[in-house]
Amino acid sequence: MKYITLIFILFQSINFQPINKISGKITYEVDLNKKLLNKKAIDDNPKLKFIIENADPVLYNLIFDNNISKYEIVESIQNDSKSKLNIVKTGSGGSNVFYYNNNNKKTEKQMSLGGDNFIIEINKKNWKILNQSKKIGKYSCVKALLLDSKNEQTSISAWFTTDIPLSYGPKDYNGLPGVILELNTGKFIYKATQIFISDNYIQIEKNLEGKRMSEKDFREKFKNFFDKR
């Protein structure tokens, strides 16, 4: 009886040990989708030309472990004189910080607006995985398309790898069975330029402060905010 009890305790202790620990950092370069640019239209519109000329690529870091990811801008490489004009920075997350919990599958965005801090609970994203594959560096990747609220395909595409079997990605694009290494949202293209994976623990600070709101409530509350500017 003691022998059986000992085996049971040993089994339980092994079963509850964390396995396949993964930590890492991925740096994404985000840039305009040059294929969408109409050179003649830009040249004929001084305001548009000014905006495009100030649209420099931006770098973001995604740091993660098995449980959580954190996506934020690499402030040190930004050109301060262009930061307020750069539509790439604005469209790819700005100075907001995005967290994804791999356990409850929730995305949270921490942001400041009008002098107040907010924590926005982002709606879950649904994907359709396609039968298309390619290599990005040494990683085998599969293509997926984002689905809209009616479960219909959009033009937003992602290439993810199950070689890193965590549901993380840039900004609030999460929920696939592997980390996203390339993302095309139409206007912007995200590409992983540096990938660091380790079985050592990486400290991920999560200091969420602010008023918590759903994505729907936030949009409703501030629907006229930018129109007045």
Secondary structure, 3 states (H helix, E strand, C coil): CHHHHHHHHHHHHHHCCCCCCCEEEEEEEEEECHHHCCHHHHHCCHHHHHHHHCCCCEEEEEEECCCEEEEEECHHHCCCCCCCCCHHHHHCCCCCEEEEECCCCEEEEEEEECCEEEEEEECCCEEEEEEEEEEECCEEEEEEEEECCCCCEEEEEEEEECCCCCCCCCCCCCCCCCEEEEEECCCEEEEEEEEEEECCCCCCCCCCCCEEEEHHHHHHHCCCCHHHC
